[in-house]
Amino acid sequence: MQVIISARHGQLSDESREKIAEKLQKLPRFFERMMSIELTIDLEHEENPHVELLVSAEHKHDFVATDQSDNLIGSVDTVIHKVEQQLRKYKEKIQSRHRTNNKAQEFPVPQEPELD
């Protein structure tokens, strides 16, 4: 899996890149079929950086989340959380399609005869 962290209109410190990379490395536990993770931080407005997270997975369009706030790490956490929700929902949707209805509901439960 490929992880790309890029910055526009500025540079990130090595510490920030390492923290962000650690957080992004946790995403595959929600969905195993990820091909790439791309995080773009736009530092044009330094007081409110714009963060965009793009996750590419097999057989699916890209998952995208954006956020803009005064705290860079807070924005990164927010976009990661948004993508986690999208991945969970998609994975649940895929798994529910492959499952059949509950087998216990197909067979009637025999009832005991009433004694007079």
Biotite code that builds the C-alpha atoms (Angstrom):
import biotite.structure as struc

atoms = struc.array([
    struc.Atom([0.000, 0.000, 0.000], chain_id="A", res_id=1, res_name="MET", atom_name="CA", element="C"),
    struc.Atom([1.263, 3.431, -0.921], chain_id="A", res_id=2, res_name="GLN", atom_name="CA", element="C"),
    struc.Atom([0.991, 6.374, 1.512], chain_id="A", res_id=3, res_name="VAL", atom_name="CA", element="C"),
    struc.Atom([1.582, 9.872, 0.129], chain_id="A", res_id=4, res_name="ILE", atom_name="CA", element="C"),
    struc.Atom([1.622, 12.991, 2.304], chain_id="A", res_id=5, res_name="ILE", atom_name="CA", element="C"),
    struc.Atom([1.963, 16.256, 0.414], chain_id="A", res_id=6, res_name="SER", atom_name="CA", element="C"),
    struc.Atom([1.732, 19.939, 1.284], chain_id="A", res_id=7, res_name="ALA", atom_name="CA", element="C"),
    struc.Atom([0.769, 22.856, -0.919], chain_id="A", res_id=8, res_name="ARG", atom_name="CA", element="C"),
    struc.Atom([1.936, 26.427, -0.353], chain_id="A", res_id=9, res_name="HIS", atom_name="CA", element="C"),
    struc.Atom([4.315, 25.423, 2.418], chain_id="A", res_id=10, res_name="GLY", atom_name="CA", element="C"),
    struc.Atom([6.129, 22.559, 4.083], chain_id="A", res_id=11, res_name="GLN", atom_name="CA", element="C"),
    struc.Atom([5.413, 20.226, 6.968], chain_id="A", res_id=12, res_name="LEU", atom_name="CA", element="C"),
    struc.Atom([7.948, 19.464, 9.648], chain_id="A", res_id=13, res_name="SER", atom_name="CA", element="C"),
    struc.Atom([9.351, 15.946, 9.859], chain_id="A", res_id=14, res_name="ASP", atom_name="CA", element="C"),
    struc.Atom([7.627, 15.452, 13.222], chain_id="A", res_id=15, res_name="GLU", atom_name="CA", element="C"),
    struc.Atom([4.235, 16.322, 11.740], chain_id="A", res_id=16, res_name="SER", atom_name="CA", element="C"),
    struc.Atom([4.800, 14.007, 8.773], chain_id="A", res_id=17, res_name="ARG", atom_name="CA", element="C"),
    struc.Atom([5.707, 11.121, 11.096], chain_id="A", res_id=18, res_name="GLU", atom_name="CA", element="C"),
    struc.Atom([2.658, 11.660, 13.327], chain_id="A", res_id=19, res_name="LYS", atom_name="CA", element="C"),
    struc.Atom([0.350, 11.845, 10.321], chain_id="A", res_id=20, res_name="ILE", atom_name="CA", element="C"),
    struc.Atom([1.939, 8.766, 8.707], chain_id="A", res_id=21, res_name="ALA", atom_name="CA", element="C"),
    struc.Atom([1.425, 6.765, 11.915], chain_id="A", res_id=22, res_name="GLU", atom_name="CA", element="C"),
    struc.Atom([-2.255, 7.702, 11.954], chain_id="A", res_id=23, res_name="LYS", atom_name="CA", element="C"),
    struc.Atom([-2.706, 6.833, 8.282], chain_id="A", res_id=24, res_name="LEU", atom_name="CA", element="C"),
    struc.Atom([-1.057, 3.425, 8.740], chain_id="A", res_id=25, res_name="GLN", atom_name="CA", element="C"),
    struc.Atom([-4.022, 2.400, 10.936], chain_id="A", res_id=26, res_name="LYS", atom_name="CA", element="C"),
    struc.Atom([-6.585, 2.785, 8.126], chain_id="A", res_id=27, res_name="LEU", atom_name="CA", element="C"),
    struc.Atom([-6.075, -0.657, 6.514], chain_id="A", res_id=28, res_name="PRO", atom_name="CA", element="C"),
    struc.Atom([-7.492, -2.379, 9.590], chain_id="A", res_id=29, res_name="ARG", atom_name="CA", element="C"),
    struc.Atom([-10.937, -1.128, 8.516], chain_id="A", res_id=30, res_name="PHE", atom_name="CA", element="C"),
    struc.Atom([-10.667, -2.306, 4.905], chain_id="A", res_id=31, res_name="PHE", atom_name="CA", element="C"),
    struc.Atom([-7.906, -4.594, 3.637], chain_id="A", res_id=32, res_name="GLU", atom_name="CA", element="C"),
    struc.Atom([-8.183, -3.848, -0.087], chain_id="A", res_id=33, res_name="ARG", atom_name="CA", element="C"),
    struc.Atom([-6.638, -0.387, -0.074], chain_id="A", res_id=34, res_name="MET", atom_name="CA", element="C"),
    struc.Atom([-4.250, 0.447, -2.857], chain_id="A", res_id=35, res_name="MET", atom_name="CA", element="C"),
    struc.Atom([-3.164, 3.962, -1.877], chain_id="A", res_id=36, res_name="SER", atom_name="CA", element="C"),
    struc.Atom([-3.721, 6.674, 0.712], chain_id="A", res_id=37, res_name="ILE", atom_name="CA", element="C"),
    struc.Atom([-3.070, 10.270, -0.294], chain_id="A", res_id=38, res_name="GLU", atom_name="CA", element="C"),
    struc.Atom([-3.230, 13.159, 2.165], chain_id="A", res_id=39, res_name="LEU", atom_name="CA", element="C"),
    struc.Atom([-2.937, 16.715, 0.870], chain_id="A", res_id=40, res_name="THR", atom_name="CA", element="C"),
    struc.Atom([-2.552, 19.676, 3.213], chain_id="A", res_id=41, res_name="ILE", atom_name="CA", element="C"),
    struc.Atom([-3.099, 23.122, 1.737], chain_id="A", res_id=42, res_name="ASP", atom_name="CA", element="C"),
    struc.Atom([-1.215, 25.703, 3.810], chain_id="A", res_id=43, res_name="LEU", atom_name="CA", element="C"),
    struc.Atom([-2.261, 28.722, 1.748], chain_id="A", res_id=44, res_name="GLU", atom_name="CA", element="C"),
    struc.Atom([-4.125, 30.099, 4.755], chain_id="A", res_id=45, res_name="HIS", atom_name="CA", element="C"),
    struc.Atom([-1.744, 29.195, 7.580], chain_id="A", res_id=46, res_name="GLU", atom_name="CA", element="C"),
    struc.Atom([-4.272, 29.884, 10.328], chain_id="A", res_id=47, res_name="GLU", atom_name="CA", element="C"),
    struc.Atom([-6.831, 27.521, 8.699], chain_id="A", res_id=48, res_name="ASN", atom_name="CA", element="C"),
    struc.Atom([-5.095, 24.730, 6.742], chain_id="A", res_id=49, res_name="PRO", atom_name="CA", element="C"),
    struc.Atom([-7.289, 22.709, 4.375], chain_id="A", res_id=50, res_name="HIS", atom_name="CA", element="C"),
    struc.Atom([-6.841, 18.916, 4.641], chain_id="A", res_id=51, res_name="VAL", atom_name="CA", element="C"),
    struc.Atom([-8.012, 16.419, 2.018], chain_id="A", res_id=52, res_name="GLU", atom_name="CA", element="C"),
    struc.Atom([-7.735, 12.632, 2.327], chain_id="A", res_id=53, res_name="LEU", atom_name="CA", element="C"),
    struc.Atom([-8.148, 10.369, -0.703], chain_id="A", res_id=54, res_name="LEU", atom_name="CA", element="C"),
    struc.Atom([-8.199, 6.579, -0.294], chain_id="A", res_id=55, res_name="VAL", atom_name="CA", element="C"),
    struc.Atom([-8.180, 4.297, -3.336], chain_id="A", res_id=56, res_name="SER", atom_name="CA", element="C"),
    struc.Atom([-9.472, 0.767, -2.921], chain_id="A", res_id=57, res_name="ALA", atom_name="CA", element="C"),
    struc.Atom([-9.859, -2.200, -5.252], chain_id="A", res_id=58, res_name="GLU", atom_name="CA", element="C"),
    struc.Atom([-13.079, -2.335, -7.273], chain_id="A", res_id=59, res_name="HIS", atom_name="CA", element="C"),
    struc.Atom([-14.423, 0.875, -5.768], chain_id="A", res_id=60, res_name="LYS", atom_name="CA", element="C"),
    struc.Atom([-14.321, 4.566, -6.412], chain_id="A", res_id=61, res_name="HIS", atom_name="CA", element="C"),
    struc.Atom([-12.148, 6.687, -4.188], chain_id="A", res_id=62, res_name="ASP", atom_name="CA", element="C"),
    struc.Atom([-13.157, 7.554, -0.646], chain_id="A", res_id=63, res_name="PHE", atom_name="CA", element="C"),
    struc.Atom([-12.713, 11.293, -0.037], chain_id="A", res_id=64, res_name="VAL", atom_name="CA", element="C"),
    struc.Atom([-12.894, 13.482, 3.068], chain_id="A", res_id=65, res_name="ALA", atom_name="CA", element="C"),
    struc.Atom([-12.001, 17.143, 3.602], chain_id="A", res_id=66, res_name="THR", atom_name="CA", element="C"),
    struc.Atom([-11.769, 19.441, 6.592], chain_id="A", res_id=67, res_name="ASP", atom_name="CA", element="C"),
    struc.Atom([-10.551, 22.919, 7.415], chain_id="A", res_id=68, res_name="GLN", atom_name="CA", element="C"),
    struc.Atom([-9.886, 24.194, 10.917], chain_id="A", res_id=69, res_name="SER", atom_name="CA", element="C"),
    struc.Atom([-7.317, 26.125, 12.918], chain_id="A", res_id=70, res_name="ASP", atom_name="CA", element="C"),
    struc.Atom([-5.643, 22.930, 14.207], chain_id="A", res_id=71, res_name="ASN", atom_name="CA", element="C"),
    struc.Atom([-3.732, 20.852, 11.638], chain_id="A", res_id=72, res_name="LEU", atom_name="CA", element="C"),
    struc.Atom([-3.622, 17.602, 13.628], chain_id="A", res_id=73, res_name="ILE", atom_name="CA", element="C"),
    struc.Atom([-7.290, 18.041, 14.562], chain_id="A", res_id=74, res_name="GLY", atom_name="CA", element="C"),
    struc.Atom([-8.185, 18.362, 10.885], chain_id="A", res_id=75, res_name="SER", atom_name="CA", element="C"),
    struc.Atom([-6.163, 15.254, 10.071], chain_id="A", res_id=76, res_name="VAL", atom_name="CA", element="C"),
    struc.Atom([-7.981, 13.322, 12.813], chain_id="A", res_id=77, res_name="ASP", atom_name="CA", element="C"),
    struc.Atom([-11.326, 14.540, 11.465], chain_id="A", res_id=78, res_name="THR", atom_name="CA", element="C"),
    struc.Atom([-10.670, 13.448, 7.875], chain_id="A", res_id=79, res_name="VAL", atom_name="CA", element="C"),
    struc.Atom([-9.346, 10.076, 9.058], chain_id="A", res_id=80, res_name="ILE", atom_name="CA", element="C"),
    struc.Atom([-12.509, 9.583, 11.115], chain_id="A", res_id=81, res_name="HIS", atom_name="CA", element="C"),
    struc.Atom([-14.703, 10.506, 8.128], chain_id="A", res_id=82, res_name="LYS", atom_name="CA", element="C"),
    struc.Atom([-12.921, 8.014, 5.877], chain_id="A", res_id=83, res_name="VAL", atom_name="CA", element="C"),
    struc.Atom([-13.113, 5.324, 8.573], chain_id="A", res_id=84, res_name="GLU", atom_name="CA", element="C"),
    struc.Atom([-16.894, 5.771, 8.626], chain_id="A", res_id=85, res_name="GLN", atom_name="CA", element="C"),
    struc.Atom([-17.074, 5.513, 4.830], chain_id="A", res_id=86, res_name="GLN", atom_name="CA", element="C"),
    struc.Atom([-14.917, 2.374, 4.836], chain_id="A", res_id=87, res_name="LEU", atom_name="CA", element="C"),
    struc.Atom([-16.974, 0.725, 7.588], chain_id="A", res_id=88, res_name="ARG", atom_name="CA", element="C"),
    struc.Atom([-20.209, 1.473, 5.769], chain_id="A", res_id=89, res_name="LYS", atom_name="CA", element="C"),
    struc.Atom([-18.871, 0.153, 2.468], chain_id="A", res_id=90, res_name="TYR", atom_name="CA", element="C"),
    struc.Atom([-17.445, -3.000, 4.057], chain_id="A", res_id=91, res_name="LYS", atom_name="CA", element="C"),
    struc.Atom([-20.727, -3.669, 5.869], chain_id="A", res_id=92, res_name="GLU", atom_name="CA", element="C"),
    struc.Atom([-22.624, -3.179, 2.608], chain_id="A", res_id=93, res_name="LYS", atom_name="CA", element="C"),
    struc.Atom([-20.393, -5.677, 0.807], chain_id="A", res_id=94, res_name="ILE", atom_name="CA", element="C"),
    struc.Atom([-20.604, -8.256, 3.567], chain_id="A", res_id=95, res_name="GLN", atom_name="CA", element="C"),
    struc.Atom([-24.384, -8.007, 3.878], chain_id="A", res_id=96, res_name="SER", atom_name="CA", element="C"),
    struc.Atom([-24.793, -8.678, 0.141], chain_id="A", res_id=97, res_name="ARG", atom_name="CA", element="C"),
    struc.Atom([-22.959, -11.968, 0.410], chain_id="A", res_id=98, res_name="HIS", atom_name="CA", element="C"),
    struc.Atom([-24.861, -13.236, 3.400], chain_id="A", res_id=99, res_name="ARG", atom_name="CA", element="C"),
    struc.Atom([-28.236, -14.895, 3.168], chain_id="A", res_id=100, res_name="THR", atom_name="CA", element="C"),
    struc.Atom([-31.116, -14.355, 5.533], chain_id="A", res_id=101, res_name="ASN", atom_name="CA", element="C"),
    struc.Atom([-30.913, -15.992, 8.913], chain_id="A", res_id=102, res_name="ASN", atom_name="CA", element="C"),
    struc.Atom([-31.304, -19.780, 8.485], chain_id="A", res_id=103, res_name="LYS", atom_name="CA", element="C"),
    struc.Atom([-33.181, -20.101, 11.770], chain_id="A", res_id=104, res_name="ALA", atom_name="CA", element="C"),
    struc.Atom([-36.036, -18.027, 10.366], chain_id="A", res_id=105, res_name="GLN", atom_name="CA", element="C"),
    struc.Atom([-36.541, -20.381, 7.408], chain_id="A", res_id=106, res_name="GLU", atom_name="CA", element="C"),
    struc.Atom([-37.664, -23.357, 9.468], chain_id="A", res_id=107, res_name="PHE", atom_name="CA", element="C"),
    struc.Atom([-40.723, -23.163, 11.720], chain_id="A", res_id=108, res_name="PRO", atom_name="CA", element="C"),
    struc.Atom([-40.171, -23.970, 15.358], chain_id="A", res_id=109, res_name="VAL", atom_name="CA", element="C"),
    struc.Atom([-42.305, -26.949, 16.478], chain_id="A", res_id=110, res_name="PRO", atom_name="CA", element="C"),
    struc.Atom([-44.624, -26.127, 19.331], chain_id="A", res_id=111, res_name="GLN", atom_name="CA", element="C"),
    struc.Atom([-45.503, -28.448, 22.168], chain_id="A", res_id=112, res_name="GLU", atom_name="CA", element="C"),
    struc.Atom([-49.034, -29.841, 22.125], chain_id="A", res_id=113, res_name="PRO", atom_name="CA", element="C"),
    struc.Atom([-51.375, -28.442, 24.765], chain_id="A", res_id=114, res_name="GLU", atom_name="CA", element="C"),
    struc.Atom([-52.455, -30.821, 27.538], chain_id="A", res_id=115, res_name="LEU", atom_name="CA", element="C"),
    struc.Atom([-56.040, -30.625, 28.759], chain_id="A", res_id=116, res_name="ASP", atom_name="CA", element="C"),
])
